[in-house]
Amino acid sequence: MPRDLATLFVPATVTDRSDGKLAHLDGLNLSREWCQRTIARALPAGDARIGVLSASADEHLASGIAHVAGDYMGEHWLATFALLALEA
């Protein structure tokens, strides 16, 4: 797999959630989870990519969902992405 595509399967790391710009990475993780689950559902049953996408989606959800509340820089908007992720 080309290196640039592999990064899509690794959750972004947020080093400072009080930084409004860095806090957006939690939203990126939740958005990726939503998209990966949606893509996995669209694939034919038994497709090997479903397992890869599902595992990555689990990691992205775990990385972002814990930070929906706790710091205003994220909590005032992350819930939207969390709902999309959880609905997927």
Number of C-alpha atoms within 10 A of each C-alpha: 5 6 7 7 9 9 10 14 18 15 23 18 13 16 10 10 18 14 14 13 12 17 23 18 20 27 24 17 28 32 22 23 32 22 17 25 21 17 15 20 14 10 12 10 9 8 10 11 13 19 12 13 21 18 15 20 28 15 17 27 21 15 20 26 20 11 18 21 14 12 14 15 18 23 14 12 14 23 17 14 22 24 14 14 24 13 10 16
